[in-house]
Amino acid sequence: MTPTEVLAHQVEGDGEPVLILNGGLMTYAAWGPVSARLVKSHRLILNDLRGQLLSPGRAPAAMAENAEDLTALLDHLEIDSVHVLGTSYGGEVGLFFAALRPERVRSLIAVTVMDYATKSIWQGVEDLRLLVADALAGGDKGRLHDRVVEEVYSRQFQAKYTDELAQRREQVAALPDVWFEGLEGIMAAMETLDARPHLESIRCPTLVVIAAKDQVIPPERSIALAAAIRGAETRTHETSGHALVAEDPQWLTEVCLEFLRRHKTQ
């Protein structure tokens, strides 16, 4: 995929449009448990960002390029503005989109996000990049999945879904090299991420959703981010790890629907 091509996407439902942005290792089908309820009242624009499974190619080194990709997607769909829901990497992309293209964003829900990559966050990402490099060199691709499971899911979730996670390991191990190449670019962008200079430019209603057991992004980084956005609200899930979309989609969906109802624009 070249930067001028439209992102791989799927549009479902009617109502006010909601642009949904994936975490780094996700493809848009992973939103299923959340999107199945949101689609009953909203028009959903699901997509894979550059570097993700259905929109292959290296992820942009600068977050501003993601904003350009999303603008091109909305232009292609002839949609003037949207509510934005993003998690992790997708939440960071949503922050930059809201800051750089404020006329296109009606409201923003950013789930498990950080204001900047601290040294400890950078080191965690670098460890994952080494596993990606090993996979591309012919190593066991499932090792990346093993490390991700340890970090993104709560211990409670891991114990409950042992069989499902083992099956997912096999699926990850079977993914083509192009997926790992795209992921390497996403991780490189996350290592150097610093959203702080842009946060004061976000003027739309904003909700920052925090996972109290997040081992990837310390909750204090999400709290600091919310404090830097004028009028931003926060909601905290007390038991989930970083993968809140997977761990408690029902809770997350209720939080999103309540926020979207309050910020309906039509």
Buried (B, 14 or more C-beta within 10 A) or exposed (E): BEEEEBBBBBEEBEBBBBBBBBBBBBBBEBBEBBBEBBBEBBBBBBBBBBBBBBBBBBBBEEBBBBBBBBBBBBEEBEBEBBBBBBBBBBBBBBBBBBBBBEEBBBBBBBBBBBBBBBEEBBEBBEEBBEBBEBBBEEEEBBBBBEBBBEBBBBEEBBEEBEEEBEEBBEEBBEBEEEBBBBBBBBBBBBBEBEBEEBBEBBEBBBBBBBBEBBBBBBBEBBBBBBEBBEEBBBBEBEBBBBBBBBBBBEBBBEBBBEBBEEBEEE
